[in-house]
Amino acid sequence: MHVLLRSVATVALAASALTTVSAQSAAKTDSVNIRRIYDEALLHGQSYENLRQLTGQVGGRLSGSPEAQKAVEWGKAAMEKAGFDKVYLQEVMVPHWVRGAKEKAEAKAGGKTTKFNVCALGGSVGTNGKLKAGVVEVDTWDELAALPAEKVKGKIVFFNRPMNPTFIETGRAYGDAGDQRRRGAIEAAKRGAVGALVRSLSLAHDDYPHTGTMSYDDKVTKLPAAALSTNGADQLSQLLKADPNLTFELEMNSQQLPEVKSYNVVGELKGSKYPNEIITVGGHLDSWDLAQGAHDDGTGIVQSMEVLRLLKATGLRPERTVRAVFFMNEENGTRGGLKYAELAKAANEQHVAAMESDGGGFTPRGFGVDADPATLAKIQQWAPLFKPYHSEEIGAGHGGTDIGPLKGQVKALIGYECDDQRYFDIHHTAADTFDKVNRRELELGDASMAALIYLISKYGL
Amino acid sequence: MHVLLRSVATVALAASALTTVSAQSAAKTDSVNIRRIYDEALLHGQSYENLRQLTGQVGGRLSGSPEAQKAVEWGKAAMEKAGFDKVYLQEVMVPHWVRGAKEKAEAKAGGKTTKFNVCALGGSVGTNGKLKAGVVEVDTWDELAALPAEKVKGKIVFFNRPMNPTFIETGRAYGDAGDQRRRGAIEAAKRGAVGALVRSLSLAHDDYPHTGTMSYDDKVTKLPAAALSTNGADQLSQLLKADPNLTFELEMNSQQLPEVKSYNVVGELKGSKYPNEIITVGGHLDSWDLAQGAHDDGTGIVQSMEVLRLLKATGLRPERTVRAVFFMNEENGTRGGLKYAELAKAANEQHVAAMESDGGGFTPRGFGVDADPATLAKIQQWAPLFKPYHSEEIGAGHGGTDIGPLKGQVKALIGYECDDQRYFDIHHTAADTFDKVNRRELELGDASMAALIYLISKYGL
């Protein structure tokens, strides 16, 4: 069937190419070349099979774990197999937190015991045996501050403010409610509490607890902190209404181990005209430990590699050097991103742009750009080229956590943006698995990213 | 938690409302009202629970089946419970085709038997016992026409042209390859074949056979016609390369029964100013029998009903009458759509616009409009109101199969358009189930549809 499909694609290209010759316009050439990128992605895409390997053979790969090391080896081998001009590792020390085997929670109220699905937040200390305490529920920092001391001291503070479903951008709702996970244990400790429970950051109503990074402040006690599923949080809230004096039991043996040597994985296509000008495209290789890290951020990894493959396979050799970077340790430290920027600075590298895909592998929508207005305008002028692919929403936005440290060394930080409505349903849970990724949606994203990288590699910024 | 969420929404509204008062502009009022529609959909939406009921309690509901009757009863009860101004049925006779219990297929080549997942195409005759024949594979009508008579006579023609993955719009790829399913049995019969096998209309590579309607021509023999899964089609193609003389055995006892009385279900909100001007919003209540008909078209049904509920719940009483219509028999006859238009004409009803949702319940993208240029332009001028919701793609397009018969009686036929990249993976298969529908994606569509209906009900066309 491939023969037929190729011929269909070729006919379309020939027609477009004809128009191009007569119009003699660069925009038309670009349009045809972008169509070639999409055709290659949709007909012969390899990102989906690469993702199947990464999620199936390696699985969850938290920084410092043996699986993370396996992911580094997989990534290097995959890039070498893809035949890039140069493949190498960048050494970086990363934190090594382990969940431990025990994660148990139950509430005892009126002689009845109710079990809860919980997971330790990333970085949390363990409970050192069983933690038994009362629970006080709050939705806001003001509520916590207003509570009299005796209501908090010795208790577990239960942060139960849901993500706001009326935000159309789910990422905004995630940011808005995420302070509870990030600062909950610190603020609870300041008031003399003994633990923190956080409602999972999800817009779905289900039984998956969502992990994610949390912080400590050396000035106060490090409290154990765990996430409840959204259903579990609703249930605990109801139990508390019936019996505000219920007892909650939490047992976790998570712990922080010494730092471990790990790596960013880097692959390059050397620029044909301006080899010293560098365009980075990346995702993060580490994931949380609960699942396969498919959408977070396996898709970003395989997309970054696919961008280079698409440029190679279509013969659109970039004029500037394009680098795929598999960053290590986005989830709990950003050490890979920091190291990459540090090495780039030390080597006096000339960076043009950096793009990151870390919002899932869903249908593309466009790009969020962190750059000065003139640079943003330059990128926005290409929007019409993306319109046939529904990927033309280009505006000011967030680049990405891993590329963030390049700020000041690069003209534009660019975040790949896709339809993230269902992203937070599975984010940081056991449900973030390969089967949640749709092949076409992923491949359309691959092509969309490659198209913008192609334009930047041709025109610069 | 609802208290908190409401308060968040109210704050947002109050801020927007303030701007509105000072700007005194209709567009700002519309913007605020549309935000209210979205808030109601995302905070208190009922479409997802309604879909759970329809797919779980009724399930697959092919025209003429007891399940289709159950769906009519469920639909009427649901509309009555929603408290619309008027709920009624429109009687319509529908075809009654039944699949039968037996669907078996295997290929025998070189002493080896290979089993295939197949399903009868909708409307196909049975095989009257076991059909045994050789197979000839074709990709195009020209290939079939070029085959010498002895290569086709007595054979099963295997139409194996895949959907073209390079079309960005999957619906276009579906239309492009769909001629094989629609006309395959007729063209095969013209050449003296004894059966037709069709590669499933899907962009996925899996084991689900996809059913769907097919046609006969009274001038030639009615051949049994079945779909192979895409994996099965690839496998049969390979077997044929190894042994062009293999024998294929097909057994199906599908049959056409006498027509059955059925119904469209209609619910109305009476227009406050122009009750005689009617806006229709609908989907189709029937589905294929293989699965639950979740995305096709359970989502269209619950969205249509939700549009009326959203207008009611937000207090945005429409100035023109808005009708939700659950059309019967879209899949194999369009009898419901034809009856609706016929009754509208007979009653001399004044129809302003008709909207249909029949492309799945995915993240909204915009609307396809079938109207004269001036009317299209009028609708397009509202696009900025949809931009904050990523639903602003409004252009010329197809309205929908069920509302199609209204053409000429209505100013605009409007198709709700959403991100359909994964639609055809599950379309007309056993995999079209409730769990494939994401709550937020569905609700964003509900709101998007309701917002346009609100604008049309206020301004007319």
Chai-1 contact restraints between the chains, C-beta under 6 A:
chainA,res_idxA,chainB,res_idxB,connection_type,confidence,min_distance_angstrom,max_distance_angstrom,comment,restraint_id
A,M1,B,P162,contact,1.0,0.0,6.0,A-B,restraint_1
A,L4,B,D139,contact,1.0,0.0,6.0,A-B,restraint_2
A,V8,B,N164,contact,1.0,0.0,6.0,A-B,restraint_3
A,A9,B,T166,contact,1.0,0.0,6.0,A-B,restraint_4
A,D39,B,T166,contact,1.0,0.0,6.0,A-B,restraint_5
A,L42,B,P165,contact,1.0,0.0,6.0,A-B,restraint_6
A,L42,B,T166,contact,1.0,0.0,6.0,A-B,restraint_7
A,D139,B,L4,contact,1.0,0.0,6.0,A-B,restraint_8
A,P162,B,M1,contact,1.0,0.0,6.0,A-B,restraint_9
A,N164,B,V8,contact,1.0,0.0,6.0,A-B,restraint_10
A,P165,B,L42,contact,1.0,0.0,6.0,A-B,restraint_11
A,T166,B,A9,contact,1.0,0.0,6.0,A-B,restraint_12
A,T166,B,D39,contact,1.0,0.0,6.0,A-B,restraint_13
A,T166,B,L42,contact,1.0,0.0,6.0,A-B,restraint_14
A,I168,B,Y389,contact,1.0,0.0,6.0,A-B,restraint_15
A,T363,B,D419,contact,1.0,0.0,6.0,A-B,restraint_16
A,T363,B,Q421,contact,1.0,0.0,6.0,A-B,restraint_17
A,Y389,B,I168,contact,1.0,0.0,6.0,A-B,restraint_18
A,D419,B,T363,contact,1.0,0.0,6.0,A-B,restraint_19
A,D419,B,D419,contact,1.0,0.0,6.0,A-B,restraint_20
A,Q421,B,T363,contact,1.0,0.0,6.0,A-B,restraint_21
A,Q421,B,R440,contact,1.0,0.0,6.0,A-B,restraint_22
A,Q421,B,E441,contact,1.0,0.0,6.0,A-B,restraint_23
A,R422,B,N438,contact,1.0,0.0,6.0,A-B,restraint_24
A,N438,B,R422,contact,1.0,0.0,6.0,A-B,restraint_25
A,R440,B,Q421,contact,1.0,0.0,6.0,A-B,restraint_26
A,E441,B,Q421,contact,1.0,0.0,6.0,A-B,restraint_27
